Amino acid sequence: MTFPAVPEFQTEDMLDSLHNVLWALANYDPEVGYCQGMNYLAGCFLYHLKGNLKNAPEDAAFQSIVSLMRAHDLRRLYLPGFPGMAANN
């Protein structure tokens, strides 16, 4: 469960949004797919964007994560073998 102490993450609406963002990410970059732990990153973006954006917080969360993966090579943290976590990366 993602952020079990946060009431917003106990709602079906938020869980559906989280699922949608994670599904889109997994399909956007099949080499990475879904990796446990991505839910917290997506959840952080959704939590803050749902409170600040009335329209399309899921799209904004998806685009924000894709931007991080491209600009800061965050995807290396989630690739098979987790090369971004190596001490000499």
C-alpha positions as CSV (number, residue, x, y, z in Angstrom):
1,M,0.0,0.0,0.0
2,T,1.3,3.4,-0.9
3,F,1.4,6.0,1.9
4,P,-0.9,4.0,4.3
5,A,-1.0,6.9,6.8
6,V,-2.3,9.4,4.3
7,P,-6.1,9.4,4.1
8,E,-6.2,10.5,0.5
9,F,-4.5,7.3,-0.5
10,Q,-7.3,5.3,1.0
11,T,-9.8,6.6,-1.6
12,E,-10.7,4.7,-4.7
13,D,-10.2,7.9,-6.8
14,M,-6.6,8.3,-5.7
15,L,-5.8,4.6,-6.1
16,D,-7.3,4.7,-9.6
17,S,-5.2,7.7,-10.5
18,L,-2.1,6.0,-9.1
19,H,-2.8,2.9,-11.1
20,N,-3.3,5.0,-14.3
21,V,0.0,6.8,-13.9
22,L,2.0,3.7,-13.2
23,W,0.3,1.8,-16.1
24,A,1.2,4.7,-18.4
25,L,4.8,4.8,-17.2
26,A,5.2,1.0,-17.7
27,N,3.8,1.3,-21.2
28,Y,5.8,4.4,-22.0
29,D,9.1,2.7,-21.2
30,P,8.8,-1.1,-21.5
31,E,12.4,-1.7,-20.8
32,V,11.8,-0.3,-17.3
33,G,8.2,-1.4,-17.0
34,Y,6.9,-1.2,-13.5
35,C,9.3,-1.5,-10.6
36,Q,8.4,-1.6,-7.0
37,G,9.0,1.8,-5.5
38,M,7.8,3.8,-8.5
39,N,4.4,4.1,-6.7
40,Y,5.9,6.4,-4.1
41,L,7.3,8.8,-6.7
42,A,4.0,8.7,-8.6
43,G,2.1,9.1,-5.4
44,C,4.1,12.2,-4.4
45,F,3.4,13.9,-7.6
46,L,-0.3,12.9,-7.6
47,Y,-0.8,14.1,-4.0
48,H,0.6,17.5,-4.7
49,L,-0.8,17.9,-8.2
50,K,-4.3,16.9,-7.3
51,G,-4.4,19.6,-4.7
52,N,-3.1,22.3,-7.1
53,L,-4.5,21.3,-10.5
54,K,-8.2,20.9,-11.3
55,N,-7.6,19.3,-14.7
56,A,-5.4,16.4,-15.6
57,P,-3.3,15.8,-12.5
58,E,-2.6,12.3,-13.8
59,D,-1.1,13.7,-17.0
60,A,0.9,16.2,-15.1
61,A,2.3,13.5,-12.8
62,F,3.2,11.3,-15.7
63,Q,4.9,14.1,-17.6
64,S,6.8,15.1,-14.4
65,I,8.2,11.6,-13.9
66,V,9.1,11.2,-17.6
67,S,10.9,14.6,-17.4
68,L,12.9,13.4,-14.4
69,M,13.7,10.1,-16.1
70,R,15.0,12.0,-19.2
71,A,16.7,15.0,-17.7
72,H,18.3,13.4,-14.7
73,D,18.5,9.8,-16.0
74,L,16.3,8.6,-13.2
75,R,15.3,5.6,-15.2
76,R,18.7,4.0,-14.4
77,L,17.3,3.5,-10.8
78,Y,14.6,1.3,-12.2
79,L,16.2,-0.6,-15.0
80,P,16.8,-4.3,-14.6
81,G,19.9,-4.7,-12.3
82,F,19.4,-1.2,-11.0
83,P,22.5,0.3,-12.5
84,G,21.7,3.7,-11.1
85,M,22.2,2.4,-7.6
86,A,25.7,1.3,-8.1
87,A,28.3,3.2,-6.0
88,N,30.3,4.3,-9.0
89,N,27.5,5.5,-11.3
